[in-house]
Amino acid sequence: MASITEAFALSRSGELWLIASHIPEYTHGNLHNHEPTRDRKLLAHKRELAAWDKQVRERGITIVPLNLYFKGSRVKLLIGLAKGRKQHDKRERERERTDQRDIDRAMSRRR
């Protein structure tokens, strides 16, 4: 089972690369099997790549994989552009989670 949870994509010398993904070795392979965590080249049109690269450079956005699926004999990767949270947003999100957890605990004791 392939894992793309911590993976991201980078543009290197006009090519798109998938970094930090884990695709396990083929179980029926031999000693010449691939390395599970190697960087993998992705195919993309030049225009798409140029647009993504521009946004990554200008706005501090990251290219992240969303879904890995098969279409016929090919493996496809759905990718998207994502912007990281600011520190104050992270703190606010954590506060909301703890508040919701406390509410759920209080409601379960009440029954």
HELIX and SHEET records of a PDB file:
HELIX    1   1 LYS A   46  ARG A   59  1                                  14    
HELIX    2   2 GLN A   87  ARG A  110  1                                  24    
SHEET    1   A 3 PHE A   8  ARG A  12  0                                        
SHEET    2   A 3 GLU A  15  ILE A  19 -1                                        
SHEET    3   A 3 ARG A  40  LEU A  42 -1                                        
SHEET    1   B 2 THR A  62  LYS A  71  0                                        
SHEET    2   B 2 ARG A  74  ALA A  82 -1                                        
END                                                                             
